[in-house]
Amino acid sequence: MKVLVTGGLGYIGSHTVTELCRNGIDSVVLDCVNDWQEKLVKLERACDAPVRYVHCNLLDIYSLRSVFRQYQFDAVIHFAGLKAVGESVKEPLKYYEHNLGMTINLLKVMDEMNVKKLIFSSSATVYGNNSKPPIRETEPTSVLNPYGRTKLMIEEMLEDLYGADSTWRIGVLRYFNPVGAHESGLIGENPQGTPNNLMPFLTQVASGERSELSIFGGDYETKDGTGVRDFIHIMDLADGHVKMLSYLTNHAGKHTFNLGTGKGYSVLDMVTIFEQVNNVRVPYKVTSRRPGDTAVCYADPSKAEKVLNWKAIRGIREMCIDAWRWEKEMKRQKTFFLERLPDFVRSE
């Protein structure tokens, strides 16, 4: 089987590529990030094997067609897209143009080339904040921001596509809160600018890059007043895509699954456990709630366990240890590089 992985140099995409490689599944990574050379080298080291890479923007349908003509794909795992909630509120048209436009182009070309097996990277954000945990796939959807709306609109697009042509085999995976990093420390989450997610913010504070962690809301109706979330190790999430791919090989239809642990940890739980397992201190301050945040959110992942034979096996301690290993490795590499720069460059 040959699989196209769009956005395959991103956080979730790159870790999924390592799992595809480990399971002997042939993959081609498509991405258009500027620092693709550095990321590709690290991905190949994490895979311990060469990785085929194509530099292409999905908004360029002509180049995309050329990629499909060059490789005889059997399936596509679609990660590519913009994902910052705050940015989506400020620049909604940018998110609609990219996330919807890229997906429409991809589906058009897949249809033209008769490649009709797709896994779509969705999000628990499509549930909004009205669902009572544990959240099942049958819960009503209710999005709160343009990013989430693009995810839901793509899900609806895929529903219509399957309704019009039942030869499609589609898996929709709704992620909860991916954290952690590859066990090698070679790849992990490295957001540009201020992190939107808890774990990279936490690790940057622990490393001294930031002075303190901001905890948004300390007055929720939870055991310690902070929000509770379902954190899932990125490698468990990656394994879910391999299981989904195997399922689609033998089952027709459109299928939606939650990928989560089914357990909730508060923000303060995460801070405490991170400090304990890594023997570091994480200064923090509690600030006001963010609009749209809910008190408690965690998955009911039983459908994925029953149907896909998938279950998250890594615990919160492992998530914290692997995330810290990745942060330290990034800092080590940065220090190594800076020490070898000429003095006049460092001083600028």
C-alpha positions in Angstrom: 0.0 0.0 0.0 1.2 3.5 -0.9 -0.1 6.3 1.2 0.0 10.1 0.6 0.4 12.0 3.9 -0.5 15.7 3.5 1.0 17.9 6.1 3.3 15.1 6.9 6.0 17.3 8.4 3.7 18.7 11.0 3.3 17.6 14.6 0.7 14.9 14.2 1.6 14.1 10.6 5.3 13.4 11.2 4.6 11.1 14.1 2.1 9.2 12.0 4.7 8.8 9.3 7.0 7.0 11.8 4.2 4.6 12.7 3.5 3.9 9.0 7.2 3.2 8.5 7.3 1.0 11.6 4.4 -1.0 10.2 6.0 -1.4 6.8 3.5 0.9 5.0 4.9 2.9 2.1 4.3 6.6 2.5 5.0 9.8 0.6 5.0 13.1 2.6 3.6 16.2 1.1 4.1 19.6 2.7 5.1 23.1 1.9 6.8 24.4 5.1 9.9 26.6 4.6 12.1 24.6 6.9 11.3 21.3 5.2 15.0 20.2 4.9 15.6 20.3 8.6 12.3 18.6 9.5 12.8 15.9 6.8 16.3 15.0 8.1 14.9 14.6 11.7 11.9 12.6 10.4 14.2 10.2 8.5 16.3 9.8 11.6 13.2 9.0 13.7 12.1 6.5 11.1 15.6 5.2 10.6 14.8 5.1 6.9 14.6 7.4 3.9 11.3 9.3 3.6 10.0 10.4 0.2 9.0 14.1 0.3 7.2 16.3 -2.2 7.2 20.1 -1.7 3.7 21.1 -2.8 0.9 23.4 -1.7 -2.5 21.8 -1.9 -3.9 25.1 -3.2 -2.0 24.4 -6.4 -4.2 21.8 -8.0 -2.0 21.5 -11.1 1.0 20.5 -9.1 -1.1 18.2 -7.0 -2.3 16.4 -10.1 1.3 15.9 -11.1 2.1 14.3 -7.7 -0.8 11.9 -8.1 0.3 11.0 -11.6 3.9 10.4 -10.4 2.8 8.1 -7.5 0.1 5.4 -7.7 -1.5 6.1 -4.3 -3.8 3.7 -2.6 -4.9 6.0 0.2 -4.5 9.5 1.6 -4.1 10.7 5.2 -5.0 14.4 5.3 -3.4 16.5 8.0 -2.6 19.7 6.0 -4.3 22.8 7.3 -4.1 25.8 9.6 -4.9 25.1 13.2 -4.5 28.1 15.5 -7.8 28.9 17.1 -6.9 32.5 18.0 -5.6 33.2 14.6 -8.7 31.8 13.0 -10.9 34.3 15.0 -8.7 37.2 13.7 -8.3 35.9 10.2 -11.4 33.7 9.4 -11.1 34.1 5.6 -7.6 32.8 5.6 -8.8 29.7 7.4 -11.7 29.1 5.1 -9.5 29.7 2.0 -6.7 27.3 3.2 -8.5 24.5 5.1 -11.5 24.3 2.8 -9.7 25.1 -0.5 -6.9 22.6 0.1 -9.4 19.9 1.0 -11.6 20.5 -2.1 -8.6 20.4 -4.4 -7.4 17.2 -2.7 -10.8 15.5 -3.1 -11.1 16.6 -6.7 -7.8 15.1 -7.6 -8.4 11.9 -5.6 -11.7 11.5 -7.5 -10.1 12.1 -10.8 -7.4 9.5 -10.1 -9.8 7.1 -8.5 -8.1 7.1 -5.2 -11.1 6.9 -2.8 -9.6 5.9 0.5 -9.2 8.8 2.9 -8.5 9.5 6.6 -9.3 13.0 7.7 -7.7 14.7 10.7 -10.6 16.2 12.5 -10.8 17.5 16.1 -12.9 17.3 19.3 -13.5 21.0 18.8 -16.4 20.1 16.6 -18.3 19.2 19.8 -18.2 22.8 21.1 -18.8 23.1 24.8 -22.3 21.8 25.1 -21.5 18.1 25.3 -21.4 16.3 28.7 -18.3 14.0 29.1 -17.5 11.3 28.4 -18.2 12.6 24.9 -19.4 10.0 22.3 -19.3 10.3 18.5 -23.1 10.6 18.5 -23.1 13.9 20.5 -24.4 16.9 18.6 -21.8 19.2 17.1 -21.5 22.9 18.0 -18.4 24.8 16.9 -17.1 28.0 18.6 -14.5 29.4 16.2 -13.6 29.5 12.5 -10.9 26.8 12.9 -13.5 24.4 14.4 -16.0 25.4 11.8 -13.7 24.4 9.0 -13.2 21.0 10.6 -16.9 20.5 10.8 -17.6 21.8 7.3 -15.0 19.3 5.9 -16.7 16.5 7.8 -20.1 17.6 6.3 -18.4 17.8 2.9 -17.2 14.2 3.2 -20.6 13.1 4.3 -22.1 14.6 1.1 -19.3 13.1 -1.0 -20.0 9.6 0.4 -23.7 10.1 -0.1 -23.1 10.9 -3.8 -20.6 8.1 -4.3 -20.6 5.1 -2.0 -17.3 3.7 -3.4 -15.4 6.2 -1.1 -14.0 4.7 2.1 -13.6 7.5 4.6 -12.4 7.6 8.2 -12.9 10.7 10.3 -10.7 10.9 13.4 -11.6 13.4 16.1 -8.6 14.1 18.3 -8.8 15.3 21.8 -5.5 16.8 23.2 -2.3 15.4 21.6 0.8 15.9 23.7 4.3 14.3 24.1 6.8 13.5 21.4 8.6 10.6 19.7 10.6 8.5 22.0 13.8 9.4 20.1 13.5 13.1 21.0 14.0 13.8 17.3 10.5 15.1 16.5 7.9 16.7 18.6 5.6 19.8 18.9 7.4 23.0 18.0 4.9 25.9 17.6 5.9 29.2 16.0 5.5 32.1 18.3 3.4 31.8 21.5 2.1 28.3 21.9 -1.7 27.7 21.7 -1.5 24.4 23.6 -0.6 23.6 27.2 2.3 21.2 26.8 4.7 23.3 24.6 4.0 26.3 26.8 4.7 24.2 29.9 8.0 22.9 28.5 9.1 26.3 27.4 8.6 27.6 30.9 10.5 24.6 32.4 13.4 25.3 30.0 13.6 29.0 31.0 12.5 30.2 27.6 9.4 31.8 29.2 9.1 33.1 32.7 5.8 31.5 33.8 2.8 29.5 32.6 -0.5 31.2 32.3 -3.4 29.0 33.4 -6.6 30.3 32.0 -9.3 30.0 34.7 -9.0 28.9 38.3 -12.7 29.0 39.1 -14.2 26.1 37.2 -16.3 23.6 39.0 -13.5 21.0 39.1 -11.4 19.6 41.9 -8.8 22.4 41.7 -10.7 25.0 39.8 -8.7 24.5 36.5 -10.0 23.0 33.3 -10.0 19.3 32.8 -8.9 17.8 29.4 -8.3 14.4 27.8 -4.6 14.4 27.0 -3.4 11.7 24.6 0.2 10.7 23.7 1.0 11.6 20.2 2.3 8.1 19.4 -1.0 6.6 20.5 -2.7 9.0 18.2 -0.4 8.0 15.4 -1.2 4.4 16.0 -4.9 5.2 15.6 -4.3 6.3 12.0 -2.6 3.0 11.2 -5.5 1.1 12.7 -8.0 3.3 10.8 -6.1 2.6 7.5 -6.2 -1.1 8.1 -10.0 -0.9 8.9 -10.7 1.0 5.7 -8.9 -1.6 3.7 -11.5 -4.2 4.7 -14.6 -2.0 5.3 -16.5 0.3 3.0 -18.4 3.4 4.3 -17.7 6.6 6.2 -16.7 6.1 9.8 -16.1 8.6 12.6 -14.1 7.8 15.8 -12.9 9.7 18.9 -9.2 9.3 19.7 -8.7 10.0 23.3 -7.9 8.2 26.6 -11.3 8.5 28.2 -9.6 10.1 31.3 -9.5 13.8 32.3 -6.6 15.6 33.9 -6.7 19.2 35.1 -4.2 21.8 34.1 -2.7 21.8 37.6 -2.5 18.0 37.5 -0.4 18.3 34.4 1.9 20.9 36.0 2.3 18.8 39.2 3.1 15.6 37.3 5.4 17.3 34.9 7.4 18.8 37.8 7.6 15.4 39.6 8.6 13.1 36.7 11.1 15.6 35.3 12.4 17.1 38.5 11.9 20.7 37.3 10.0 23.7 38.5 7.2 25.3 36.4 6.2 28.8 37.7 2.6 29.7 36.9 -0.1 32.2 37.4 -3.8 31.8 37.2 -5.5 34.3 34.9 -9.1 34.8 33.7 -10.9 32.3 31.6 -10.6 32.3 27.8 -13.9 32.8 25.9 -15.4 29.5 24.7 -13.3 27.3 27.0 -15.3 24.6 28.8 -14.7 23.2 32.3 -14.4 19.5 31.6 -13.9 17.7 28.3 -12.8 14.1 27.8 -13.7 11.3 25.3 -15.6 8.1 25.3 -13.1 6.1 23.1 -14.9 2.8 23.4 -16.1 2.8 19.8 -12.5 2.9 18.5 -11.4 0.2 20.9 -14.3 -2.1 19.9 -14.2 -1.4 16.1 -10.6 -0.5 15.3 -9.0 -2.6 18.1 -7.2 0.6 19.1 -6.6 1.9 22.7 -4.3 4.6 24.1 -1.7 2.7 26.1 0.7 5.5 27.3 0.0 7.4 30.5 0.3 11.0 31.5 3.7 10.5 33.1 5.1 9.2 29.8 3.6 12.1 28.0 5.4 14.5 30.3 8.7 12.7 30.1 8.7 12.5 26.3 7.7 16.1 25.9 10.5 17.3 28.2 13.0 15.1 26.4 12.0 16.7 23.1 12.3 20.3 24.6 15.8 19.6 26.0 16.9 18.2 22.6 15.7 21.3 20.8 17.5 23.5 23.3 20.7 21.4 23.0 20.6 21.7 19.2 20.1 25.4 19.4 22.9 25.9 21.8 25.2 23.7 19.7 24.4 25.8 16.6 24.8 29.2 18.4 28.2 28.2 19.8 29.5 27.6 16.3 28.3 30.9 14.9 30.9 33.7 14.3 31.0 36.2 17.2 29.8 39.1 14.9 26.7 37.1 13.9 25.8 36.2 17.6 26.1 39.8 18.6 23.6 41.1 16.1 
